[in-house]
Amino acid sequence: SDCEVLAAHNTEGDLFALKRLRPLPTDTDPLSRRGREAALFEEYRTMLAVSSLRGFPRVYGYGVTRAGDPAILMEWIPGKTLLAAERAHDLPLCEDGSGCTGHAVAALALGALQTLVSTSCLDGTFIHRDISPRNIMVLPANGDSGNVLDLRLIDLGSSIFMSRTE
């Protein structure tokens, strides 16, 4: 991947996610680097559109690291990807161990659907284009949420947001 997500702390000790553009050997070609920088900035623009909605990470800014790499600063999501949670058997399992319970599957599907439907309040169109187990973060169960599972849709690199005028 062209990017990596790192844990970053501010001077207060608060935890954030820093998604930075990795330097590549092809960066000696300025046009190649500019294209990758433009793609990261477009991801940031899309993240801004949905950042205030439940089910997406908050985004705080776009800038450049000390090493000169473009980066997006966003909320740290305290959980695992759905893929990692499934592999670690962290999801509610059927009594016979044959897989995830129907209730958990329904909760995940409903959470993802509610997140996507919430984008209809935006003044434009949002399309994720890569909803997969590696792009869904499952958060630890929250007793007051009423849900078995809480989730966030992440990695908006292939997502688009178009305002109604575009």
Secondary structure, 3 states (H helix, E strand, C coil): CCEEEEEEECCCCCEEEEEEECCCHHHHCHHHHHHHHHHHHHHHHHHHHHCCCCCCCCEEEEEECCCCCEEEEEECCCCEEHHHHHHCCCCCECCCCCCECHHHHHHHHHHHHHHHHHHHHCCEEEECCCCCHHHEEEECCCCCCCCCCEEEECCHHHCEEEECCC
